[in-house]
Amino acid sequence: MKVIKEWFIDVQWGKIALISWGTEGGEPVLLMHGRQDSAATFFPLLALLPDVYHYVGLDLPGHGMSDGFPIGVAITRFMNVVALDAVIKHLGWKHFTFIGHSLGVELGLFYNAIYPNQIKKFIIFDPASSLQRIVIQDFPKFYYYYNNYYENYSKINNNDRVYSKQNALKAVMNARSMTESQAELILSRNLKKIGDDQYRMSWDLRTRLMPPTIFPPEYYFQLFSKNCPPTLCINATKSLDFYVDGKETVNKLLADLEKTVKNFTIIRVEGNHDFHFLHPERISENVCSFLEKDFGDTKSKL
């Protein structure tokens, strides 16, 4: 799909990078990537979607082409909602469809709780891996996110590792089970050239282990089910387990949302956490149908 434009917006801590596709006057669709990724994660899927919509993607702080949050205290996962809020205010959107992956889903759910009824539809990819982190009940494990940051403060805040182009590609290929061409696409927004065949990854190292929120699962259910729009949740058959002790809790949370929220549908697709990028053809028909579907009353099932 043809890119309409790429631009930056000014925020209190620097700049946020945006990119848009499709038809500028079309129904708005926001694309929200996950941790240690960028808007590039949606490039393959967009090639299979109708261009009548106005798609806008952003790079979260410390990802892709966006500036990171100021150096200092630990960055929490929830802090990224501030960036999402700034982008929506800049775009002036009152209602829009939200497509998110992993951490991007988590941010969208919190945003919907803050600004109910702005999001008309949720299309969410493999959210369980991200949501496992926010249901940590073992307090020492929760504290680890903060303790690890401050014990490794200098190392984490000095991202001075230099790669050759080939080594950068290999690093992404190995970490995410990608081909060289797929890794090159991911790195198209995440690699900064600093010299002759010398590059740095633009990912802020602080975003690897961002402290999560920590509330009871019942609270998250109340928060996410209230004013929840029609939702298509697509889960991977080979999903990641970032916090295995929270797997059962999150699976129950999603199952309860499907049972309770009208037009909340869960399907599974063959593949790993990055199925939307590696195998977009497996989900494009479902996504297109959901985008086009006109929903009526969206009140809870119960």
Backbone as CSV, one residue per row, in Angstrom:
resi,resn,N_x,N_y,N_z,CA_x,CA_y,CA_z,C_x,C_y,C_z
1,MET,0.842,-1.193,0.000,0.000,0.000,0.000,0.878,1.244,0.000
2,LYS,0.466,2.225,-0.758,1.264,3.440,-0.914,1.236,4.289,0.361
3,VAL,2.424,4.762,0.747,2.536,5.658,1.892,2.030,7.036,1.499
4,ILE,1.166,7.631,2.320,0.709,8.997,2.055,1.780,9.992,2.478
5,LYS,2.224,9.866,3.720,3.270,10.776,4.207,3.907,10.229,5.475
6,GLU,5.056,10.773,5.808,5.736,10.504,7.069,6.046,11.839,7.718
7,TRP,5.856,11.934,9.028,6.094,13.201,9.703,6.357,12.971,11.189
8,PHE,6.699,14.060,11.876,6.973,14.020,13.307,6.092,15.031,14.022
9,ILE,5.730,14.711,15.264,5.061,15.704,16.093,5.931,15.987,17.304
10,ASP,5.880,17.227,17.772,6.640,17.625,18.955,5.864,17.311,20.218
11,VAL,6.556,16.689,21.178,5.994,16.430,22.499,6.987,16.952,23.534
12,GLN,6.622,16.876,24.797,7.448,17.481,25.836,8.855,16.905,25.895
13,TRP,9.044,15.652,25.529,10.351,15.005,25.655,11.093,14.885,24.320
14,GLY,10.500,15.338,23.219,11.174,15.228,21.919,10.184,15.109,20.782
15,LYS,10.367,14.108,19.925,9.515,13.934,18.758,8.969,12.508,18.678
16,ILE,7.752,12.385,18.150,7.147,11.092,17.855,6.997,10.984,16.350
17,ALA,7.445,9.849,15.788,7.386,9.630,14.340,6.058,8.978,13.963
18,LEU,5.459,9.489,12.876,4.209,8.937,12.362,4.351,8.629,10.877
19,ILE,3.534,7.708,10.405,3.507,7.339,8.995,2.074,6.949,8.652
20,SER,1.615,7.322,7.452,0.232,7.042,7.083,0.145,6.419,5.701
21,TRP,-0.950,5.660,5.495,-1.201,4.961,4.238,-2.683,5.083,3.894
22,GLY,-3.011,4.650,2.670,-4.410,4.543,2.284,-4.989,5.826,1.732
23,THR,-6.200,6.149,2.191,-6.934,7.316,1.706,-7.106,8.304,2.851
24,GLU,-6.598,9.492,2.697,-6.575,10.461,3.800,-7.980,10.783,4.319
25,GLY,-8.968,10.755,3.458,-10.330,11.053,3.903,-11.111,9.839,4.338
26,GLY,-10.477,8.670,4.359,-11.155,7.432,4.723,-11.350,7.287,6.225
27,GLU,-12.074,6.248,6.613,-12.273,5.980,8.040,-10.926,5.754,8.716
28,PRO,-10.696,6.387,9.856,-9.376,6.312,10.493,-9.113,4.977,11.196
29,VAL,-7.897,4.490,11.027,-7.438,3.251,11.660,-6.052,3.508,12.244
30,LEU,-5.901,3.314,13.534,-4.605,3.499,14.183,-3.901,2.162,14.322
31,LEU,-2.604,2.134,14.024,-1.784,0.926,14.119,-0.779,1.103,15.249
32,MET,-0.850,0.205,16.241,-0.014,0.346,17.429,0.853,-0.895,17.632
33,HIS,2.161,-0.730,17.438,3.105,-1.848,17.526,3.398,-2.237,18.969
34,GLY,4.172,-3.296,19.139,4.524,-3.794,20.452,5.912,-3.367,20.897
35,ARG,6.361,-3.964,21.988,7.655,-3.635,22.594,8.803,-4.021,21.669
36,GLN,9.831,-3.142,21.614,11.025,-3.383,20.805,10.659,-3.636,19.342
37,ASP,9.785,-2.811,18.805,9.332,-2.934,17.421,9.139,-1.535,16.863
38,SER,8.328,-1.382,15.834,8.017,-0.073,15.261,6.837,-0.228,14.321
39,ALA,6.441,0.867,13.688,5.336,0.820,12.727,5.632,-0.113,11.562
40,ALA,6.900,-0.430,11.347,7.280,-1.323,10.244,6.677,-2.711,10.395
41,THR,6.292,-3.077,11.596,5.724,-4.404,11.839,4.408,-4.629,11.087
42,PHE,3.765,-3.540,10.651,2.486,-3.658,9.941,2.620,-3.578,8.419
43,PHE,3.815,-3.350,7.905,3.990,-3.184,6.449,3.431,-4.361,5.649
44,PRO,3.775,-5.616,5.982,3.274,-6.741,5.180,1.753,-6.879,5.216
45,LEU,1.147,-6.672,6.366,-0.307,-6.787,6.476,-1.005,-5.696,5.683
46,LEU,-0.472,-4.498,5.730,-1.101,-3.377,5.014,-1.191,-3.644,3.515
47,ALA,-0.245,-4.383,2.992,-0.255,-4.695,1.556,-1.460,-5.536,1.169
48,LEU,-2.115,-6.160,2.166,-3.252,-7.043,1.908,-4.590,-6.438,2.348
49,LEU,-4.556,-5.212,2.855,-5.774,-4.566,3.337,-6.292,-3.541,2.321
50,PRO,-7.584,-3.245,2.336,-8.150,-2.261,1.398,-7.610,-0.863,1.674
51,ASP,-7.340,-0.114,0.605,-6.734,1.215,0.769,-7.767,2.326,0.937
52,VAL,-9.025,1.967,1.193,-10.069,2.977,1.375,-10.032,3.592,2.769
53,TYR,-9.277,2.981,3.687,-9.172,3.502,5.049,-7.955,4.424,5.172
54,HIS,-7.978,5.258,6.205,-6.835,6.122,6.500,-6.071,5.511,7.665
55,TYR,-5.003,4.797,7.361,-4.197,4.116,8.365,-3.071,5.042,8.837
56,VAL,-2.881,5.102,10.146,-1.760,5.867,10.702,-1.043,4.997,11.727
57,GLY,0.261,4.885,11.572,1.085,4.170,12.526,2.036,5.131,13.214
58,LEU,2.454,4.781,14.416,3.426,5.593,15.132,4.515,4.706,15.695
59,ASP,5.643,5.300,15.961,6.714,4.629,16.696,6.649,5.112,18.136
60,LEU,6.513,4.190,19.073,6.484,4.555,20.482,7.807,5.203,20.901
61,PRO,7.826,5.957,21.992,9.082,6.548,22.473,10.173,5.496,22.640
62,GLY,11.355,5.818,22.114,12.473,4.892,22.210,12.386,3.727,21.256
63,HIS,11.507,3.816,20.271,11.335,2.791,19.238,11.385,3.472,17.874
64,GLY,11.882,2.739,16.876,11.868,3.255,15.520,12.539,4.610,15.407
65,MET,11.805,5.581,14.873,12.355,6.914,14.636,11.954,7.932,15.697
66,SER,11.288,7.472,16.756,10.835,8.383,17.810,11.884,8.549,18.905
67,ASP,11.929,9.745,19.480,12.823,9.994,20.604,12.358,9.216,21.826
68,GLY,13.321,8.830,22.655,12.986,8.143,23.887,12.592,9.117,24.981
69,PHE,11.991,8.588,26.036,11.703,9.409,27.211,13.031,9.873,27.823
70,PRO,13.026,10.975,28.564,14.278,11.470,29.172,14.920,10.411,30.069
71,ILE,16.249,10.428,30.089,16.991,9.519,30.954,16.711,9.870,32.412
72,GLY,16.559,8.844,33.244,16.312,9.088,34.663,15.642,7.898,35.292
73,VAL,14.409,8.084,35.744,13.702,7.004,36.410,13.297,5.941,35.395
74,ALA,12.931,4.772,35.896,12.529,3.666,35.032,11.278,4.030,34.234
75,ILE,11.242,3.600,32.978,10.071,3.792,32.137,9.080,2.674,32.419
76,THR,7.870,3.021,32.778,6.849,1.996,32.978,6.121,1.751,31.658
77,ARG,5.479,0.605,31.562,4.722,0.272,30.361,3.581,1.280,30.160
78,PHE,2.938,1.667,31.262,1.793,2.557,31.181,2.166,3.953,30.671
79,MET,3.405,4.386,30.890,3.838,5.706,30.441,3.627,5.902,28.949
80,ASN,3.656,4.810,28.189,3.502,4.912,26.741,2.100,5.347,26.316
81,VAL,1.130,5.231,27.226,-0.221,5.713,26.928,-0.186,7.222,26.673
82,VAL,0.735,7.913,27.333,0.867,9.360,27.143,1.215,9.678,25.689
83,ALA,2.086,8.869,25.091,2.454,9.071,23.685,1.267,8.795,22.771
84,LEU,0.547,7.728,23.053,-0.645,7.390,22.271,-1.661,8.521,22.356
85,ASP,-1.868,9.040,23.542,-2.800,10.153,23.754,-2.385,11.376,22.940
86,ALA,-1.094,11.682,22.947,-0.594,12.846,22.207,-0.836,12.703,20.710
87,VAL,-0.660,11.486,20.184,-0.862,11.252,18.755,-2.333,11.413,18.385
88,ILE,-3.237,10.847,19.174,-4.669,10.968,18.880,-5.107,12.428,18.934
89,LYS,-4.625,13.160,19.909,-4.957,14.592,19.988,-4.430,15.332,18.764
90,HIS,-3.220,14.994,18.324,-2.651,15.624,17.125,-3.497,15.329,15.896
91,LEU,-3.939,14.095,15.754,-4.728,13.700,14.585,-6.143,14.280,14.635
92,GLY,-6.610,14.601,15.833,-7.944,15.158,15.976,-9.056,14.151,15.764
93,TRP,-8.747,12.873,15.933,-9.733,11.825,15.715,-10.668,11.722,16.916
94,LYS,-11.962,11.688,16.649,-12.969,11.496,17.693,-13.369,10.026,17.810
95,HIS,-13.313,9.313,16.682,-13.650,7.893,16.643,-12.718,7.211,15.656
96,PHE,-12.262,6.008,15.981,-11.332,5.314,15.092,-11.279,3.838,15.451
97,THR,-10.778,3.038,14.510,-10.504,1.622,14.748,-9.062,1.481,15.218
98,PHE,-8.851,0.577,16.160,-7.530,0.386,16.749,-7.028,-1.014,16.414
99,ILE,-5.885,-1.085,15.734,-5.222,-2.360,15.464,-3.915,-2.378,16.258
100,GLY,-3.766,-3.368,17.122,-2.581,-3.400,17.962,-1.984,-4.790,18.085
101,HIS,-0.698,-4.817,18.402,0.038,-6.070,18.604,0.730,-6.025,19.958
102,SER,0.545,-7.078,20.762,1.292,-7.270,22.002,1.140,-6.069,22.948
103,LEU,2.232,-5.394,23.292,2.152,-4.221,24.165,1.191,-3.177,23.600
104,GLY,1.121,-3.071,22.281,0.205,-2.125,21.663,-1.240,-2.372,22.065
105,VAL,-1.602,-3.657,22.234,-2.946,-4.013,22.689,-3.164,-3.497,24.105
106,GLU,-2.200,-3.754,24.966,-2.279,-3.309,26.368,-2.520,-1.804,26.443
107,LEU,-1.785,-1.043,25.647,-1.931,0.412,25.645,-3.315,0.822,25.148
108,GLY,-3.805,0.128,24.114,-5.130,0.430,23.589,-6.225,0.164,24.602
109,LEU,-6.097,-0.920,25.365,-7.089,-1.245,26.384,-7.125,-0.175,27.474
110,PHE,-5.957,0.283,27.890,-5.915,1.338,28.899,-6.454,2.655,28.328
111,TYR,-6.107,2.944,27.082,-6.595,4.178,26.450,-8.120,4.168,26.387
112,ASN,-8.702,3.025,26.040,-10.157,2.918,25.942,-10.827,3.120,27.294
113,ALA,-10.137,2.727,28.367,-10.676,2.937,29.707,-10.640,4.417,30.094
114,ILE,-9.658,5.138,29.563,-9.529,6.570,29.859,-10.471,7.392,28.992
115,TYR,-10.558,7.027,27.721,-11.392,7.746,26.758,-12.418,6.789,26.148
116,PRO,-13.448,6.426,26.907,-14.433,5.464,26.398,-15.163,5.969,25.163
117,ASN,-15.472,5.019,24.283,-16.296,5.257,23.090,-15.577,5.988,21.954
118,GLN,-14.283,6.252,22.100,-13.533,6.779,20.963,-13.161,5.645,20.008
119,ILE,-12.756,4.513,20.569,-12.366,3.370,19.744,-13.620,2.619,19.324
120,LYS,-13.865,2.561,18.019,-15.065,1.917,17.475,-14.916,0.406,17.392
121,LYS,-13.706,-0.047,17.097,-13.417,-1.473,16.977,-11.992,-1.728,17.446
122,PHE,-11.793,-2.887,18.056,-10.461,-3.381,18.394,-10.143,-4.567,17.482
123,ILE,-8.964,-4.537,16.864,-8.417,-5.711,16.195,-7.061,-5.942,16.857
124,ILE,-6.964,-7.007,17.645,-5.790,-7.159,18.506,-5.087,-8.486,18.233
125,PHE,-3.756,-8.400,18.162,-2.936,-9.548,17.802,-2.133,-10.050,19.002
126,ASP,-2.366,-11.290,19.370,-1.613,-12.013,20.395,-1.351,-11.180,21.660
127,PRO,-2.422,-10.748,22.325,-2.244,-9.880,23.493,-1.779,-10.601,24.755
128,ALA,-1.974,-11.926,24.833,-1.722,-12.644,26.078,-0.285,-12.490,26.573
129,SER,0.672,-12.520,25.653,2.084,-12.420,26.041,2.352,-11.132,26.802
130,SER,1.746,-10.043,26.343,1.913,-8.754,27.004,1.136,-8.685,28.303
131,LEU,-0.113,-9.141,28.267,-0.971,-9.035,29.441,-0.488,-9.897,30.605
132,GLN,0.296,-10.936,30.328,0.845,-11.763,31.408,1.655,-10.926,32.394
133,ARG,2.281,-9.883,31.889,3.149,-9.068,32.757,2.331,-8.238,33.751
134,ILE,1.109,-7.870,33.387,0.359,-6.973,34.273,-0.425,-7.721,35.342
135,VAL,-0.321,-9.045,35.356,-1.018,-9.826,36.388,-0.040,-10.490,37.348
136,ILE,1.168,-9.963,37.441,2.161,-10.513,38.370,1.653,-10.342,39.804
137,GLN,1.522,-11.447,40.520,1.065,-11.406,41.904,2.209,-11.648,42.893
138,ASP,3.341,-12.094,42.377,4.530,-12.316,43.201,5.270,-10.979,43.306
139,PHE,5.175,-10.324,44.465,5.695,-8.959,44.573,7.203,-8.855,44.358
140,PRO,8.027,-9.812,44.837,9.461,-9.739,44.524,9.727,-9.751,43.013
141,LYS,8.931,-10.522,42.244,9.105,-10.533,40.792,8.722,-9.187,40.190
142,PHE,7.699,-8.563,40.746,7.311,-7.228,40.289,8.432,-6.230,40.576
143,TYR,9.014,-6.298,41.763,10.080,-5.372,42.144,11.312,-5.541,41.267
144,TYR,11.509,-6.741,40.739,12.681,-7.009,39.903,12.766,-6.020,38.743
145,TYR,11.648,-5.623,38.178,11.658,-4.698,37.039,12.323,-3.374,37.409
146,TYR,12.101,-2.917,38.624,12.726,-1.683,39.078,14.171,-1.936,39.519
147,ASN,14.361,-2.987,40.301,15.696,-3.273,40.821,16.694,-3.536,39.701
148,ASN,16.283,-4.283,38.681,17.160,-4.571,37.546,17.582,-3.295,36.838
149,TYR,16.635,-2.372,36.688,16.955,-1.117,36.004,18.022,-0.319,36.755
150,TYR,17.837,-0.156,38.056,18.778,0.683,38.798,20.107,-0.029,39.053
151,GLU,20.118,-1.345,39.158,21.387,-2.058,39.311,22.206,-2.028,38.026
152,ASN,21.531,-1.861,36.887,22.222,-1.823,35.596,22.039,-0.474,34.907
153,TYR,21.900,0.554,35.717,21.548,1.888,35.227,22.477,2.387,34.126
154,SER,23.783,2.334,34.371,24.756,2.849,33.393,24.725,2.064,32.093
155,LYS,24.674,0.751,32.197,24.663,-0.099,31.000,23.408,0.121,30.173
156,ILE,22.273,0.175,30.850,21.002,0.316,30.137,20.881,1.684,29.473
157,ASN,21.430,2.708,30.102,21.287,4.062,29.571,22.437,4.481,28.658
158,ASN,23.291,3.547,28.288,24.379,3.830,27.345,24.334,2.797,26.226
159,ASN,23.470,3.028,25.274,23.298,2.107,24.147,24.351,2.409,23.083
160,ASP,25.578,1.957,23.344,26.682,2.305,22.453,27.169,1.129,21.602
161,ARG,26.409,0.037,21.562,26.825,-1.109,20.760,26.716,-0.779,19.275
162,VAL,27.765,-1.109,18.542,27.819,-0.825,17.104,27.756,-2.144,16.326
163,TYR,26.950,-2.168,15.265,26.775,-3.350,14.424,27.201,-3.048,12.985
164,SER,27.653,-4.064,12.300,27.692,-3.980,10.842,26.268,-4.249,10.372
165,LYS,25.965,-3.908,9.134,24.607,-4.139,8.631,24.257,-5.633,8.701
166,GLN,25.204,-6.480,8.329,24.944,-7.909,8.318,24.732,-8.461,9.726
167,ASN,25.509,-7.974,10.683,25.356,-8.444,12.053,24.033,-7.987,12.659
168,ALA,23.600,-6.795,12.281,22.305,-6.301,12.759,21.177,-7.164,12.207
169,LEU,21.276,-7.508,10.933,20.270,-8.375,10.316,20.238,-9.741,10.996
170,LYS,21.415,-10.296,11.238,21.486,-11.615,11.876,20.899,-11.592,13.280
171,ALA,21.127,-10.504,14.001,20.610,-10.395,15.360,19.082,-10.444,15.363
172,VAL,18.462,-9.739,14.425,17.003,-9.728,14.345,16.481,-11.062,13.819
173,MET,17.170,-11.624,12.836,16.757,-12.919,12.295,16.748,-13.999,13.372
174,ASN,17.780,-14.022,14.195,17.890,-15.039,15.244,16.874,-14.802,16.364
175,ALA,16.676,-13.533,16.728,15.787,-13.225,17.850,14.326,-13.448,17.508
176,ARG,13.967,-13.269,16.216,12.544,-13.294,15.871,12.201,-14.282,14.754
177,SER,13.108,-15.201,14.478,12.864,-16.266,13.489,12.421,-15.700,12.144
178,MET,13.182,-14.754,11.621,12.840,-14.083,10.374,13.851,-14.381,9.285
179,THR,13.422,-14.209,8.038,14.339,-14.263,6.916,15.116,-12.953,6.857
180,GLU,16.139,-12.923,6.036,16.937,-11.698,5.920,16.098,-10.534,5.396
181,SER,15.243,-10.792,4.407,14.424,-9.709,3.850,13.417,-9.201,4.881
182,GLN,12.888,-10.090,5.712,11.954,-9.668,6.755,12.681,-8.843,7.817
183,ALA,13.876,-9.272,8.186,14.660,-8.528,9.170,15.014,-7.144,8.635
184,GLU,15.308,-7.077,7.349,15.639,-5.776,6.745,14.447,-4.837,6.804
185,LEU,13.252,-5.383,6.616,12.044,-4.561,6.686,11.830,-4.042,8.108
186,ILE,12.011,-4.908,9.091,11.875,-4.488,10.488,12.890,-3.402,10.825
187,LEU,14.110,-3.561,10.340,15.167,-2.608,10.657,15.073,-1.307,9.863
188,SER,14.160,-1.245,8.910,14.040,-0.039,8.073,13.722,1.198,8.900
189,ARG,13.114,1.027,10.073,12.827,2.166,10.945,13.609,2.098,12.264
190,ASN,14.471,1.105,12.392,15.109,0.863,13.686,16.631,0.814,13.637
191,LEU,17.216,1.228,12.528,18.666,1.164,12.383,19.198,2.544,12.011
192,LYS,20.156,3.026,12.805,20.745,4.349,12.569,22.190,4.192,12.103
193,LYS,22.478,4.743,10.935,23.839,4.668,10.405,24.706,5.723,11.069
194,ILE,25.873,5.317,11.585,26.761,6.257,12.266,28.138,6.319,11.615
195,GLY,28.362,5.472,10.597,29.648,5.458,9.922,29.628,4.468,8.779
196,ASP,30.791,4.214,8.199,30.903,3.271,7.093,30.619,1.849,7.589
197,ASP,29.456,1.320,7.200,28.978,0.017,7.665,28.990,-0.078,9.183
198,GLN,28.616,1.003,9.827,28.493,1.045,11.282,27.099,1.557,11.624
199,TYR,26.412,0.778,12.462,25.019,1.103,12.784,24.746,0.891,14.271
200,ARG,23.737,1.598,14.746,23.213,1.367,16.084,21.717,1.086,15.974
201,MET,21.236,0.182,16.810,19.810,-0.053,16.910,19.179,1.151,17.614
202,SER,18.044,1.586,17.132,17.403,2.755,17.746,16.564,2.394,18.963
203,TRP,16.351,1.108,19.222,15.543,0.717,20.368,16.201,1.141,21.682
204,ASP,15.459,1.826,22.505,15.912,2.238,23.829,15.991,0.982,24.709
205,LEU,17.152,0.704,25.271,17.333,-0.504,26.080,16.415,-0.530,27.298
206,ARG,15.953,0.636,27.723,15.047,0.685,28.875,13.710,0.024,28.578
207,THR,13.372,-0.109,27.293,12.064,-0.664,26.934,12.050,-2.198,26.968
208,ARG,13.192,-2.822,27.211,13.218,-4.293,27.264,12.444,-4.825,28.461
209,LEU,12.621,-4.201,29.614,11.955,-4.643,30.836,11.321,-3.437,31.525
210,MET,10.188,-3.011,31.021,9.481,-1.872,31.603,8.558,-2.357,32.717
211,PRO,8.607,-1.743,33.887,7.713,-2.157,34.975,6.244,-2.069,34.549
212,PRO,5.467,-3.107,34.859,4.058,-3.118,34.496,3.186,-2.512,35.593
213,THR,1.901,-2.352,35.292,0.944,-2.062,36.356,0.738,-3.347,37.148
214,ILE,0.200,-3.244,38.344,0.000,-4.437,39.168,-1.312,-4.292,39.935
215,PHE,-2.360,-4.887,39.387,-3.688,-4.883,39.986,-4.260,-6.294,39.945
216,PRO,-5.288,-6.574,40.733,-5.926,-7.896,40.690,-6.575,-8.140,39.323
217,PRO,-6.634,-9.384,38.864,-7.263,-9.695,37.578,-8.702,-9.206,37.487
218,GLU,-9.420,-9.226,38.611,-10.810,-8.783,38.615,-10.921,-7.304,38.242
219,TYR,-9.935,-6.530,38.675,-9.940,-5.101,38.343,-9.717,-4.894,36.847
220,TYR,-8.773,-5.645,36.286,-8.523,-5.524,34.848,-9.773,-5.921,34.056
221,PHE,-10.471,-6.951,34.512,-11.688,-7.363,33.809,-12.706,-6.224,33.808
222,GLN,-12.909,-5.593,34.953,-13.844,-4.475,35.033,-13.402,-3.327,34.130
223,LEU,-12.105,-3.059,34.138,-11.555,-1.951,33.358,-11.691,-2.188,31.859
224,PHE,-11.377,-3.411,31.427,-11.350,-3.710,29.994,-12.721,-4.059,29.422
225,SER,-13.613,-4.545,30.257,-14.940,-4.935,29.753,-15.884,-3.745,29.650
226,LYS,-15.684,-2.749,30.485,-16.564,-1.582,30.462,-16.340,-0.775,29.183
227,ASN,-17.398,-0.516,28.460,-17.338,0.266,27.218,-16.423,-0.360,26.169
228,CYS,-16.271,-1.683,26.217,-15.416,-2.350,25.234,-16.114,-2.395,23.874
229,PRO,-15.455,-1.948,22.815,-16.066,-1.981,21.485,-16.007,-3.388,20.899
230,PRO,-16.650,-3.632,19.768,-16.493,-4.919,19.080,-15.015,-5.235,18.905
231,THR,-14.657,-6.476,19.210,-13.237,-6.843,19.259,-12.981,-8.151,18.525
232,LEU,-11.973,-8.133,17.667,-11.458,-9.347,17.052,-10.089,-9.603,17.651
233,CYS,-9.984,-10.671,18.446,-8.722,-11.031,19.095,-8.152,-12.252,18.383
234,ILE,-6.972,-12.097,17.801,-6.334,-13.196,17.082,-5.098,-13.637,17.867
235,ASN,-5.135,-14.876,18.338,-4.041,-15.422,19.144,-3.182,-16.379,18.328
236,ALA,-1.909,-16.417,18.660,-0.978,-17.329,17.997,-1.028,-18.705,18.651
237,THR,-0.824,-19.740,17.846,-0.758,-21.103,18.404,0.550,-21.315,19.156
238,LYS,1.573,-20.506,18.821,2.882,-20.641,19.460,3.274,-19.318,20.109
239,SER,2.410,-18.854,20.978,2.624,-17.573,21.631,3.780,-17.637,22.623
240,LEU,4.324,-16.479,22.958,5.397,-16.393,23.941,4.803,-16.340,25.338
241,ASP,5.566,-16.811,26.314,5.161,-16.714,27.709,6.204,-15.885,28.446
242,PHE,5.942,-14.580,28.572,6.876,-13.701,29.259,6.805,-13.878,30.776
243,TYR,5.642,-14.306,31.256,5.464,-14.558,32.684,4.537,-15.757,32.789
244,VAL,5.124,-16.930,32.766,4.348,-18.170,32.637,3.343,-18.346,33.768
245,ASP,3.651,-17.805,34.972,2.725,-17.937,36.092,1.423,-17.179,35.842
246,GLY,1.452,-16.240,34.907,0.252,-15.462,34.614,-0.526,-15.965,33.418
247,LYS,-0.051,-17.039,32.793,-0.677,-17.540,31.568,-2.137,-17.931,31.785
248,GLU,-2.384,-18.730,32.812,-3.748,-19.203,33.072,-4.670,-18.034,33.411
249,THR,-4.154,-17.082,34.186,-4.951,-15.918,34.583,-5.371,-15.101,33.368
250,VAL,-4.427,-14.873,32.460,-4.718,-14.070,31.271,-5.650,-14.809,30.312
251,ASN,-5.442,-16.103,30.167,-6.344,-16.878,29.306,-7.780,-16.813,29.825
252,LYS,-7.930,-16.852,31.144,-9.270,-16.736,31.741,-9.830,-15.333,31.532
253,LEU,-8.983,-14.324,31.681,-9.417,-12.944,31.465,-9.975,-12.756,30.060
254,LEU,-9.242,-13.252,29.064,-9.688,-13.114,27.672,-10.955,-13.935,27.419
255,ALA,-11.004,-15.138,27.998,-12.194,-15.980,27.828,-13.420,-15.327,28.460
256,ASP,-13.234,-14.701,29.620,-14.348,-14.014,30.277,-14.807,-12.806,29.464
257,LEU,-13.879,-12.116,28.849,-14.253,-10.987,27.985,-15.068,-11.478,26.786
258,GLU,-14.647,-12.618,26.218,-15.389,-13.163,25.078,-16.802,-13.566,25.492
259,LYS,-16.953,-14.104,26.690,-18.268,-14.544,27.161,-19.170,-13.359,27.529
260,THR,-18.552,-12.278,27.988,-19.323,-11.176,28.567,-19.580,-10.027,27.598
261,VAL,-18.583,-9.685,26.795,-18.671,-8.512,25.927,-19.272,-8.893,24.575
262,LYS,-20.291,-8.186,24.183,-20.930,-8.464,22.897,-19.945,-8.194,21.768
263,ASN,-19.932,-9.074,20.775,-19.078,-8.931,19.590,-17.586,-8.986,19.932
264,PHE,-17.244,-9.725,20.987,-15.842,-9.984,21.318,-15.537,-11.411,20.860
265,THR,-14.711,-11.538,19.829,-14.445,-12.831,19.205,-12.964,-13.177,19.286
266,ILE,-12.663,-14.393,19.701,-11.286,-14.878,19.754,-11.104,-15.988,18.727
267,ILE,-10.075,-15.868,17.899,-9.708,-16.936,16.983,-8.213,-17.206,17.138
268,ARG,-7.789,-18.373,16.682,-6.373,-18.740,16.755,-5.828,-18.934,15.353
269,VAL,-4.574,-18.554,15.183,-3.928,-18.703,13.886,-2.593,-19.413,14.075
270,GLU,-2.263,-20.248,13.148,-0.992,-20.969,13.196,0.162,-19.984,13.065
271,GLY,1.106,-20.080,13.997,2.272,-19.209,13.917,2.739,-18.757,15.285
272,ASN,3.814,-17.968,15.305,4.357,-17.463,16.563,3.849,-16.042,16.836
273,HIS,4.447,-15.388,17.795,4.001,-14.074,18.266,3.958,-13.026,17.143
274,ASP,4.764,-13.201,16.119,4.842,-12.232,15.020,4.068,-12.673,13.787
275,PHE,3.009,-13.462,13.950,2.276,-13.988,12.786,1.751,-12.883,11.882
276,HIS,1.401,-11.727,12.457,0.856,-10.626,11.653,1.893,-10.088,10.671
277,PHE,3.165,-10.244,11.022,4.259,-9.783,10.168,4.791,-10.903,9.281
278,LEU,4.971,-12.086,9.859,5.568,-13.203,9.121,4.580,-13.858,8.156
279,HIS,3.308,-13.925,8.543,2.293,-14.607,7.731,0.994,-13.800,7.685
280,PRO,1.027,-12.595,7.165,-0.178,-11.750,7.157,-1.320,-12.347,6.345
281,GLU,-0.994,-13.208,5.388,-2.035,-13.818,4.560,-2.946,-14.731,5.376
282,ARG,-2.488,-15.156,6.551,-3.298,-16.035,7.395,-4.400,-15.280,8.142
283,ILE,-4.276,-13.966,8.213,-5.262,-13.192,8.980,-5.928,-12.080,8.172
284,SER,-5.420,-11.786,6.982,-5.902,-10.618,6.228,-7.398,-10.681,5.938
285,GLU,-7.910,-11.872,5.613,-9.342,-11.991,5.310,-10.187,-11.688,6.536
286,ASN,-9.763,-12.193,7.702,-10.484,-11.919,8.943,-10.460,-10.431,9.284
287,VAL,-9.294,-9.824,9.106,-9.153,-8.402,9.412,-10.016,-7.567,8.477
288,CYS,-9.983,-7.876,7.189,-10.789,-7.132,6.211,-12.278,-7.240,6.533
289,SER,-12.740,-8.435,6.828,-14.156,-8.646,7.139,-14.570,-7.864,8.376
290,PHE,-13.700,-7.850,9.379,-14.033,-7.154,10.619,-14.036,-5.642,10.409
291,LEU,-13.108,-5.148,9.596,-13.085,-3.721,9.288,-14.374,-3.286,8.600
292,GLU,-14.861,-4.137,7.723,-16.025,-3.785,6.916,-17.349,-3.995,7.647
293,LYS,-17.349,-4.831,8.678,-18.605,-5.196,9.334,-19.208,-4.023,10.090
294,ASP,-20.520,-3.867,9.936,-21.255,-2.810,10.630,-21.903,-3.411,11.871
295,PHE,-21.487,-2.964,13.042,-22.034,-3.482,14.291,-23.122,-2.554,14.813
296,GLY,-24.149,-3.153,15.399,-25.233,-2.361,15.969,-24.978,-2.128,17.441
297,ASP,-25.917,-2.546,18.265,-25.799,-2.396,19.711,-24.615,-3.204,20.216
298,THR,-23.735,-2.562,20.990,-22.526,-3.238,21.465,-22.501,-3.392,22.973
299,LYS,-23.662,-3.447,23.591,-23.701,-3.602,25.050,-23.253,-5.015,25.441
300,SER,-22.920,-5.181,26.694,-22.438,-6.469,27.186,-23.471,-7.576,26.951
301,LYS,-22.982,-8.808,26.860,-23.854,-9.956,26.639,-24.698,-10.265,27.867
302,LEU,-24.151,-9.935,29.057,-24.879,-10.275,30.288,-25.776,-9.127,30.721
